[in-house]
Amino acid sequence: MSPEAFKAFILRKKGVMPLPQSLGEDLRNRRLVLDLRQEDVARQLGTLREVYERWERNERQPVVSEWPGIISFLGYYPGAENTPADWVLKARRILGLSQYAIGRMVKAIAKDVREWEHGESEPPASKQERIKAIAMSPLVVANAV
């Protein structure tokens, strides 16, 4: 058995999900691949082990200010990126910003940002382009984390 096949076998035995369907599964997979304990990851992310454990079990979602560390730990953004609502949420998460703060970046009020994020309305074309540029730029993601 090759070393790669053996490592894949061990990871499957540990419980790594081949196609994670939630943030909790993404976090657990990454932790197992890195052979870390929940305490180690929680310390790295600046939170309590109990909070991190709830994220892994999908019992609690991180607040926006915790997302830059999570994205850095995972090495990618684990959410959807298909619609303007997804782009608004991704931009906020990678930068760890409130609706008010991201609104200031695109010259909009927080109420509009909330409506865009929840899919109740879509941003105007000019603002949509700016939000998508923020959300999809690898440089922005790299600098944010």
N, C-alpha and C positions, 0 to 999 in steps of 0.2 A: 504494500500500500504506500502510495506516495505521501510525502509530508503534507501536501495541500489537501489530499483526500482524508488523511487522518485528522487534520485540524477541522475540516468540515464535519466529519463524523462527531468529534468531541463537541463542537458548537451545537449540533443538532441534539445531542444527548443533554446538553445544558438547558435546552429549551429555546434556542434562537428561532424566531419566526421567519420563514423564508420570504414572506410578503407581508410586512407589518401593515396593519389597518388603522392604527391609532398612534397618537403621540406616545402613550405608555409603552406600546410594543416597540416603537422606534428607540425609546430611551433604554428599555431593557436589553434589546439586541446590542446596542452600542456598548452598554456596560459589560455584558457578557463577553463580547468580542475583545474588549480591552482587559478582561479579567479583573474587574474592579468590584468592590463591595458598594452597596447603596450609600454607606457612610462616606466613602471616598468621593463618590460623584456629588453627593449633597454638599460636601465641603468645597469641592471645586466650583460648584455653582453658587455657593454662598447662601445655602438654605439649610434647613433642618432635615435629618434623615426621614423623619415622619412625613414631612411635606413631599420630599422626593418620592417616597414610597407610594403616596397617594397619586402622584403623577403617573407612576408606572402602572398602577392598578386602574387608571382612568377614573378615579374618584374625585379628582380636583384638577382644574386647569391652571396653568401658571398665569400670573398677572403679566401685563405687557412689559414691565421693566425686567422681568426674569427671562424673557425670550432671547435677547442677544447671547446670553451665556449658554442657553440650551442649543441654539443654532450653532454656536461655536463648538460645543461638545459633540453634537451629532455630525457636524461637517456639511450640513445641508439644511434647507428649509423643508420641514415635513408636511406642510399644508398644501391645499389646492392652490393652483395658480392660473385658473381658466377664465375667470370673469373679473370685471372691474371691482366687484366687492372683494374678491380674493386678493387683488392687487393692493387695495387699501389696507386690508388686514396684514398682508405680508410686509408692506412698507412700515407699518406701525411696529410690527413685531421685530423686524431686523434692526430697527433703530431704537426700539424700546421706548417709543413716544406715545403720549396721550393723543386722543382725538383732537384736542385743542392744538397741541404742538405740531402735529402733521398738517392740520388745517392752516396754520401760519405758514408752513413751508410752501403750500400750494395756493395761498391767499383765499382761504375758505373758512367758514365758521364751523365750530365743532359739531353743531346740529347737522349740517350738511354731510360732514365726514361720517357721522353715525349712520345717517340714512344710506349713504353709499356703501358703507361696510355691511349693513344688514340687507342690502339689495332692495331697499325701498325706493331708491332712485339711482340714476347713474350720474357720475360727474360729467360736466361739460367736456367736450372734446379736448380743449387745451389743458384742462386740469387732469383729465384722464391720461393724457400722454405723459405729463409730469409724474403722476403717481406710478404709472407703469415703468417709467424710466428709473425711478427710485427703487421700485420693487424688483426689477429684473436686472439691475446693474450688479455684476459681480464685484466691482470696485466698491460700491456702496455696502454690499454685504460684508466684504472683507474688512472694510474700515469700521463697520459697526460692531464687529465681534472681535 
